[in-house]
Amino acid sequence: MKDEDFQEVIETLEIKLKHLRNDYLLTKEEYENTTNKYLEILFELREKNEQLLHLQRNLEFIAAERAKQLRETEKMLEHKSEELQIMVDHSPAMIFYKNKEDRFVQVNKLFADTFGMSKEEIMGKTALEISPTKEKNYRDDDKQVIESGLPKRNIIELIETPGGPRWVQTDKIPYRDEKGEIRGIIGFSQDITERKEAEDQIQASLREKEILLQEIHHRVKNNLQVISSLLSRKSKAIKNKKDAEVFQECRNFVRVMSEVHAELYQTKNLASINFKDYITTIAQDLVRAYFPAKPEKVDLKFEFEDVLLGIDTAIPLGLILNELITNSLKYAFPENRKGEIKVSLHARNENEIELVISDNGMGIPKDQDSRKAETYGLHLVTGLVEKQLKGKVEFPESTGTLVRITFSKD
């Protein structure tokens, strides 16, 4: 209440009190007491009114400040929203948000451009309406993400667009509200068409090179087999037993190298071979060559771990085994004595492989230096191990012959 309004009330009250005094014949004292009481009430009301007015002004000021803050916050949010939309629209990935009903709620510009539509045209549509041929795949992936609550990543698929088929890689994550309930999915798709085409070209080139390498190994194997056959024919014309044995040993060496190329021709991995298959074949061929009538005279035993060896290791290792097994077949079991030859191969640690060849035959004479053993050809073994494999060879004492070879995997 304003001051002038309050003064007007007092004047009106005085007039009423005068009328009251005249009508009810109040004494002067009664009139003054009544007037003072009304004035006290009025002044109290005036004080309360001023307090209310002050409170009102404070509230109006606070409301105005709050409204100003809200307007500033709205402008800031609008600005941030615009910045975020610009970032999303300029993202190198297609970004989309779909609700649980499989309808698009929001997409970025790249997503819309990829499908030849505006963002407004896509809003509210389903995957079936956007890409009918892939709709089932999309729906199955979305269902998996929504039901599991877990992201699904690296989904690689071919999509149909107005510009032709494109390869994309997509990650999908569940979208949750403030209560943690899943409301839909958010997806990020990157066009990997160029990368996929480059990978396909590389794979095609690799397949061509594999075929070429297989053909090379096949021809080398055939050429070595021709050499082996020629050595076999020539050896038949040689009357001297020692010379014939030399021809046979040369033929065995050729066969060892031929077998490497045969294994490489048959395997998918053209850089390495399965050593177990390789050595089993060599050992069995040697037994049949030396005891064609009684191959059962020698029992071959193998203990192998699965080890893949490159050609640079496989050939010298095959030659070493050929020499050691040949020595056992020639000297370990005289006079039709039966025996056993054992070959084991395993990894000693992460970096070393151990090969052990043993027999239960006559053994190496104790006074024979293995490095100078012309008779047994062990000098060849030592040379191959140390120079080609960069390894170490040992001849521990044994009831028969035992040779332990260690070399690096690399």
C-alpha positions in Angstrom: 0.0 0.0 0.0 1.4 3.4 -1.0 1.7 6.3 1.5 -1.0 8.4 -0.2 -3.3 5.4 -0.1 -2.6 5.0 3.6 -3.3 8.7 4.3 -6.6 8.4 2.5 -7.6 5.5 4.7 -6.8 7.5 7.9 -8.9 10.5 6.7 -11.8 8.2 5.8 -11.5 6.5 9.2 -11.7 9.9 11.0 -14.9 10.8 9.1 -16.4 7.4 10.1 -15.4 7.8 13.7 -17.0 11.3 13.8 -20.2 9.9 12.5 -20.0 7.1 15.0 -19.5 9.6 17.8 -22.5 11.6 16.8 -24.7 8.6 16.2 -23.8 6.8 19.4 -23.1 9.9 21.5 -19.6 8.8 22.5 -17.8 10.7 25.1 -14.6 12.5 24.1 -12.5 9.9 26.0 -14.3 6.9 24.3 -13.9 8.6 20.9 -10.2 9.1 21.4 -9.6 5.6 22.7 -11.5 4.1 19.8 -9.5 6.3 17.4 -6.2 5.3 18.9 -7.0 1.6 18.6 -7.9 1.9 15.0 -4.8 3.9 14.3 -2.6 1.3 16.0 -4.2 -1.4 13.9 -3.7 0.7 10.8 0.0 1.5 11.5 0.6 -2.2 12.2 -1.1 -3.1 8.9 1.0 -0.5 7.2 4.2 -2.0 8.7 3.2 -5.5 7.6 2.3 -4.1 4.2 5.7 -2.6 3.8 7.3 -5.9 4.7 5.2 -7.6 2.1 6.1 -5.0 -0.5 9.8 -5.5 0.3 9.5 -9.2 0.1 7.6 -8.8 -3.2 10.3 -6.6 -4.6 13.0 -9.2 -3.6 11.1 -12.0 -5.1 10.6 -10.0 -8.3 14.3 -9.3 -8.4 15.2 -13.0 -7.8 12.7 -14.1 -10.5 14.1 -11.6 -13.0 17.7 -12.8 -12.3 16.6 -16.4 -12.5 14.8 -15.8 -15.8 17.9 -14.1 -17.1 20.0 -17.0 -16.1 17.6 -19.4 -17.7 17.7 -17.4 -20.9 21.5 -17.4 -20.9 21.5 -21.1 -20.1 19.1 -21.8 -23.0 21.3 -19.8 -25.3 24.4 -21.6 -24.2 22.6 -25.0 -24.6 21.4 -24.0 -28.0 25.0 -22.9 -28.9 26.4 -26.2 -27.5 23.8 -28.2 -29.3 24.6 -26.4 -32.6 28.3 -27.1 -32.0 27.6 -30.8 -31.3 25.4 -31.0 -34.3 28.2 -29.5 -36.5 30.7 -32.0 -35.1 28.3 -34.9 -35.6 27.5 -33.8 -39.1 31.1 -33.4 -40.0 32.1 -36.7 -38.5 33.8 -39.2 -40.9 31.4 -41.9 -39.6 27.7 -42.3 -40.2 26.0 -41.9 -36.9 22.4 -42.9 -36.1 20.1 -43.4 -33.1 17.2 -45.8 -33.3 14.5 -46.5 -30.7 13.4 -50.0 -29.6 10.7 -49.9 -32.3 13.5 -49.8 -34.9 12.6 -46.3 -36.0 15.3 -43.7 -36.6 15.2 -40.9 -34.1 18.3 -39.0 -35.2 21.0 -39.3 -37.9 23.9 -37.2 -39.0 24.3 -35.6 -42.4 26.7 -38.3 -43.7 24.2 -41.0 -42.9 21.5 -39.1 -44.8 23.7 -38.3 -47.7 24.8 -41.9 -48.1 21.3 -43.1 -48.6 20.4 -40.1 -50.8 17.8 -38.6 -48.4 17.5 -35.6 -46.0 17.7 -36.1 -42.2 14.0 -35.1 -42.0 13.0 -37.7 -44.5 14.8 -40.5 -42.5 13.4 -39.5 -39.1 10.7 -41.9 -38.0 11.4 -44.5 -40.7 12.5 -48.1 -40.1 15.5 -49.9 -41.5 13.1 -51.8 -43.8 12.1 -48.5 -45.4 15.7 -47.3 -45.7 17.4 -50.6 -46.9 15.0 -53.4 -47.5 17.6 -56.0 -48.5 19.6 -55.7 -45.3 16.7 -55.1 -42.8 16.8 -58.6 -41.2 20.6 -58.3 -40.5 20.1 -54.9 -38.9 17.1 -56.1 -36.8 19.0 -59.1 -35.6 22.0 -57.0 -34.6 19.8 -54.4 -32.8 17.9 -57.1 -31.0 21.1 -58.7 -29.7 22.4 -55.3 -28.4 19.1 -54.4 -26.7 18.6 -57.8 -25.1 22.2 -58.3 -23.9 22.8 -54.7 -23.0 26.3 -55.0 -24.5 27.9 -53.3 -27.5 28.4 -55.2 -30.7 31.5 -54.1 -32.6 33.2 -54.6 -36.0 30.1 -55.6 -37.9 31.3 -55.7 -41.5 28.6 -55.8 -44.2 27.7 -54.7 -47.7 25.0 -52.0 -47.9 23.0 -50.8 -50.9 23.1 -47.1 -51.6 22.0 -44.9 -54.5 25.7 -44.6 -55.4 26.1 -48.4 -55.5 27.1 -51.1 -53.0 29.4 -49.9 -50.1 31.3 -51.9 -47.5 30.8 -50.5 -43.9 32.1 -51.4 -40.5 29.6 -50.7 -37.7 29.7 -50.5 -33.9 26.4 -50.5 -32.0 26.0 -49.6 -28.4 22.8 -49.6 -26.2 21.4 -46.2 -25.4 20.1 -45.8 -21.7 18.0 -43.1 -20.1 18.8 -41.5 -16.7 17.2 -44.5 -15.0 19.5 -46.9 -16.8 16.8 -48.4 -18.9 17.6 -49.2 -22.6 15.7 -46.9 -24.9 17.4 -47.9 -28.2 20.7 -48.1 -29.9 23.4 -45.7 -31.2 25.4 -46.8 -34.2 28.6 -45.6 -35.8 29.4 -46.8 -39.3 32.5 -46.2 -41.3 32.8 -46.7 -45.1 35.6 -49.2 -45.6 35.0 -49.8 -49.3 38.4 -48.7 -50.4 40.1 -50.7 -47.6 38.1 -53.8 -48.4 38.9 -53.6 -52.1 42.6 -53.1 -51.3 42.5 -56.1 -49.0 40.7 -58.2 -51.7 43.4 -57.2 -54.2 46.1 -58.2 -51.7 44.5 -61.5 -51.1 44.1 -62.2 -54.8 47.8 -61.3 -55.3 48.8 -63.6 -52.4 46.7 -66.4 -53.9 48.5 -65.9 -57.2 51.9 -66.0 -55.6 51.0 -69.1 -53.5 50.0 -70.9 -56.7 53.2 -69.7 -58.4 55.3 -70.9 -55.4 53.5 -74.2 -55.3 54.2 -74.7 -59.0 57.9 -73.8 -58.3 58.1 -76.3 -55.5 56.4 -78.9 -57.6 58.9 -78.5 -60.5 61.9 -78.5 -58.1 60.6 -81.7 -56.6 60.1 -83.3 -60.0 63.6 -82.2 -61.1 65.2 -83.6 -57.9 63.3 -86.9 -58.5 64.7 -87.0 -62.0 68.2 -86.6 -60.6 67.5 -89.3 -58.0 66.3 -91.7 -60.7 69.4 -90.9 -62.8 71.7 -91.6 -59.8 69.8 -94.9 -59.2 70.3 -96.0 -62.8 74.0 -95.1 -62.8 74.6 -96.9 -59.5 73.3 -100.2 -61.0 76.1 -100.1 -63.5 78.8 -99.7 -60.8 80.4 -102.9 -59.8 82.5 -101.5 -56.9 80.4 -101.7 -53.7 81.8 -98.6 -52.1 81.2 -96.5 -55.1 77.7 -97.8 -55.4 77.1 -96.8 -51.7 78.3 -93.3 -52.4 75.8 -93.1 -55.3 73.1 -94.3 -53.0 74.0 -91.8 -50.3 73.9 -89.0 -52.9 70.6 -90.2 -54.0 69.3 -90.1 -50.4 70.5 -86.5 -50.0 68.6 -85.6 -53.2 65.5 -87.4 -51.9 65.7 -85.4 -48.6 65.7 -82.1 -50.4 63.0 -83.4 -52.8 60.8 -84.3 -49.9 61.0 -80.7 -48.5 59.6 -79.3 -51.7 57.0 -82.1 -51.9 55.7 -81.1 -48.4 55.7 -77.4 -49.3 53.8 -78.2 -52.4 51.1 -80.0 -50.5 50.8 -77.5 -47.5 48.9 -74.3 -47.3 51.7 -72.6 -45.5 54.4 -72.1 -48.1 57.0 -70.8 -45.6 57.2 -73.8 -43.4 56.5 -77.6 -43.2 55.3 -80.0 -40.6 58.5 -81.6 -39.4 56.9 -84.8 -38.1 55.4 -85.7 -41.5 58.7 -84.8 -43.3 61.0 -86.9 -41.1 58.6 -89.9 -40.9 58.6 -90.1 -44.7 62.4 -89.8 -44.9 63.0 -92.5 -42.2 60.5 -95.0 -43.7 62.0 -94.5 -47.1 65.5 -95.2 -45.8 64.5 -98.4 -44.0 62.8 -99.7 -47.2 65.9 -98.7 -49.2 68.4 -100.6 -46.9 66.1 -103.5 -46.0 63.7 -103.9 -48.9 63.1 -107.6 -48.1 62.7 -107.1 -44.3 61.7 -103.5 -43.4 60.3 -104.9 -40.1 63.9 -105.5 -39.0 64.1 -102.0 -37.7 61.4 -100.5 -35.4 61.0 -96.8 -36.0 59.7 -94.7 -33.1 58.9 -91.0 -33.1 58.1 -88.5 -30.4 57.3 -85.1 -31.8 55.7 -81.9 -30.7 53.9 -79.9 -33.3 56.7 -77.8 -34.8 56.7 -75.9 -38.0 60.1 -75.3 -39.6 61.2 -73.1 -42.4 62.9 -74.4 -45.5 66.3 -73.0 -44.4 66.1 -75.2 -41.3 64.2 -78.2 -42.7 66.7 -79.1 -45.4 69.9 -79.2 -43.2 68.0 -80.9 -40.5 66.7 -83.5 -43.0 70.2 -84.1 -44.2 71.4 -84.5 -40.6 68.7 -87.1 -39.9 69.3 -88.8 -43.2 73.0 -89.2 -42.2 72.4 -90.4 -38.7 69.6 -92.8 -39.6 71.7 -94.1 -42.5 74.6 -94.8 -40.1 72.3 -96.7 -37.8 70.9 -98.8 -40.6 74.4 -99.5 -41.9 76.3 -100.2 -38.7 74.1 -100.5 -35.7 72.5 -103.9 -36.4 74.9 -106.4 -38.0 74.2 -110.0 -38.8 70.4 -109.6 -39.2 70.1 -108.2 -35.7 66.8 -106.5 -35.0 66.8 -103.0 -33.5 65.1 -99.8 -32.7 65.7 -96.2 -33.9 64.0 -93.4 -32.0 63.7 -89.8 -33.1 62.3 -87.1 -30.8 61.8 -83.4 -31.3 60.6 -80.9 -28.7 61.0 -77.3 -27.6 63.4 -76.9 -24.7 62.2 -73.3 -24.1 60.7 -70.4 -26.0 63.8 -70.0 -28.1 65.4 -73.5 -28.5 64.5 -76.8 -30.1 66.1 -80.1 -29.1 66.4 -83.1 -31.6 67.5 -86.5 -30.2 68.3 -89.5 -32.5 69.1 -92.8 -30.8 69.4 -96.5 -31.5 69.9 -99.6 -29.4 72.6 -101.0 -31.6 76.4 -101.3 -31.5 77.2 -97.6 -30.7 80.1 -95.4 -31.6 83.5 -96.9 -30.4 84.7 -95.1 -27.3 88.1 -94.3 -28.9 86.5 -92.7 -31.9 86.4 -88.9 -32.2 83.0 -88.1 -33.5 84.2 -84.9 -35.2 86.7 -86.9 -37.3 84.7 -90.0 -37.9 85.1 -90.6 -41.6 83.4 -94.0 -41.3 80.3 -92.8 -39.7 80.1 -89.5 -41.5 79.5 -87.7 -38.2 81.8 -84.9 -39.3 79.1 -84.0 -41.8 76.5 -83.9 -39.0 78.7 -81.7 -36.9 79.4 -79.3 -39.7 75.7 -78.9 -40.7 74.6 -78.3 -37.0 77.3 -75.7 -36.3 77.5 -73.9 -39.6 74.0 -74.1 -41.0 71.8 -74.3 -37.9 74.2 -72.4 -35.6 73.5 -75.0 -33.0 75.3 -77.5 -30.8 75.7 -81.3 -31.2 76.5 -83.7 -28.4 77.3 -87.5 -28.4 76.5 -88.6 -24.8 77.5 -92.1 -23.7 74.7 -94.6 -24.3 74.1 -98.3 -24.7 73.7 -97.6 -28.4 74.2 -94.4 -30.3 72.7 -91.2 -29.0 73.0 -87.8 -30.7 71.5 -84.7 -29.1 71.2 -81.5 -31.2 70.0 -78.2 -30.0 69.4 -75.2 -32.2 67.5 -71.9 -32.2 63.9 -71.6 -33.5 64.8 -68.5 -35.6 
